[in-house]
Amino acid sequence: MARSYPFPPIARRALAALALGAAVIAPPLVAQGTGSESGVRLGLVFGGISTVGISVELVREHRALDITVGTWSFRDLSLSVVAKEYFGAGDLLPFVGAGVWLVAARPPGERTGLAAVFQAPVGVDWQAADGSYVGASLNVNRAIAVRRPDPEDDLPLNRRLVPLPAVYYRWKR
């Protein structure tokens, strides 16, 4: 019996490439997280990949790895991993990023639905006070792969770009 995967080969390759990219970025972020603009920021996110989420951002100078876990309705789980680049100097910094958003939901009586989505946030981050950050972003999303809860649903994947706004509050540990 052949093993069945929830995502097509192209999506598995994209996820593997993203994981490799995160692994390449993460060691310097963690190893060098002691500078004045470096460290770990924890926060709450509203919008974007979920109605409400919790984020951990590993920052090193003008680069960051942002990991967010959230939910839309407490019957699903969203996970986002995004590499970000901040621009400029000062308390208000624009940023761009790229990453992947994974979401799983299990409707009652059906199999678990899964989706992998390419995510490209564009936004601003403001240091409101020492160690407190407020930000807003527009996450531009495009579906990579989906496994629908209904196994008979074979509609083609929607390839539209979907913008989702988000706001957050983070504090530096």
Secondary structure as UniProt FT lines:
FT   HELIX           9..31
FT   TURN            32..34
FT   TURN            36..37
FT   STRAND          39..47
FT   TURN            48..49
FT   STRAND          50..60
FT   TURN            61..62
FT   STRAND          63..71
FT   STRAND          76..86
FT   STRAND          92..105
FT   TURN            108..109
FT   STRAND          113..129
FT   TURN            130..131
FT   STRAND          132..147
FT   TURN            151..152
FT   STRAND          162..172
//
